[in-house]
Amino acid sequence: MNFQQAVQTCFRKYVDFSGRASRPEYWWFVLAYVILAFVTGFIHDYLYLLVVLIFLLPLLSAGARRLHDMGKSGWWLLIGLIPVVGGLVLLYFTVQPSQPDSNEYGAPPQATPAVI
């Protein structure tokens, strides 16, 4: 999955907390958010706030689907509310490889061929 496919997929599934998200899908989407938030933060505070609000729900759903991909409940996202330690635990969870087989959250995400 490339950058554009990941962003499109995450915005298309912005309220879909079920299923699984591959590691590239999640991290490309997080990269898009970080870049956009960084750039708009320099432009204007209101524009930055707008980007944060637009990305909030898609980031939560992509995070829940990423945790599902490893066989964990999406409720583990709440551990991020614990200062420092929670963020580190979430980082550890999200960099783990996907479960190769189906789990209770569905079949593994299909690798879509890159469009050249």
Secondary structure, DSSP 8 states (H G I E B T S, - for coil): --HHHHHHHHHHTTT--SS---HHHHHHHHHHHHHHHHHHHHH-HHHHHHHHHHHHHHHHHHHHHHHHHTT--GGGGGGGGSTTHHHHHHHHHHHS---SS-BTTBS---------
